[in-house]
Amino acid sequence: MKKAVVVLGLGNPLMADEAIGVCLIERLTQVADRYPSVDFIDAGTGGMSVLHLLAGRRKAVLIDCALMDAEPGVIKRFTCEQVQSRKVLSHQSLHEADLMHVISLARQLGEAPEEIVIFGIQPLAVEPRDSLSPVLGARIEEYVALVLQELERLCEPAD
C-alpha cells in the first residue's frame, strides 16, 4: 500500500551531478524508520513512470538537479507554480519526460498529490562519470537536513 507522502529522488547515476536526487534518496533511506508515513523512492531517470509514483499520494517531495543559473551546489525549494521548465526533449527514450509535464498530466488525471514540493540543486558537472562533483558531494548533509525539515512540515500526526 502506498504511503501518504512520497519523496522521489530523480537523476542518472552515470552523469555526475545529475545523480544528486538518487544520492539523496540513498542517504534519506537511512533514516526512513523515523518517517513511517513516507515512501522514499529512487525514481532514477523517471520519465512517465513518475506519474504512477505520484498517484494515490497526498503529498510529494521531488529532488532533482536543476539548471537555475545559480552557483553550483545551490539548492532551492519550489512549488509547481514557481517552476518554469525549459527542458528540451529529444524524444528518443521512453524514460525521457519533462517533470512539469508529468505533474500537469497527473493533475489532469486527478492523480496529483494535493501538495508538491520540488528541491532543485544546481549542478557543477553533468557528464559521464559515476560520482558527484566535490562541490555537491560536500553539501550532502545540508541537502538532507533541508529535505528532513520539509518532511517535518509535511508529515502531520495523522500521516
Stockholm file with secondary structure:
# STOCKHOLM 1.0

chainA/1-159         MKKAVVVLGLGNPLMADEAIGVCLIERLTQVADRYPSVDFIDAGTGGMSVLHLLAGRRKAVLIDCALMDAEPGVIKRFTCEQVQSRKVLSHQSLHEADLMHVISLARQLGEAPEEIVIFGIQPLAVEPRDSLSPVLGARIEEYVALVLQELERLCEPAD
#=GR chainA/1-159 SS CCCSEEEEEECCTTBGGGGHHHHHHHHHGGGGGGCTTEEEEEEETCTTHHHHHHTTCSEEEEEEECCCSSCTTCEEEEEGGGCCCCCCCCCCCTTCCCHHHHHHHHHHTTCSCSEEEEEEECCSCCSSBSSCCHHHHTTHHHHHHHHHHHHHHHCCTTC
#=GC SS_cons         CCCSEEEEEECCTTBGGGGHHHHHHHHHGGGGGGCTTEEEEEEETCTTHHHHHHTTCSEEEEEEECCCSSCTTCEEEEEGGGCCCCCCCCCCCTTCCCHHHHHHHHHHTTCSCSEEEEEEECCSCCSSBSSCCHHHHTTHHHHHHHHHHHHHHHCCTTC
//
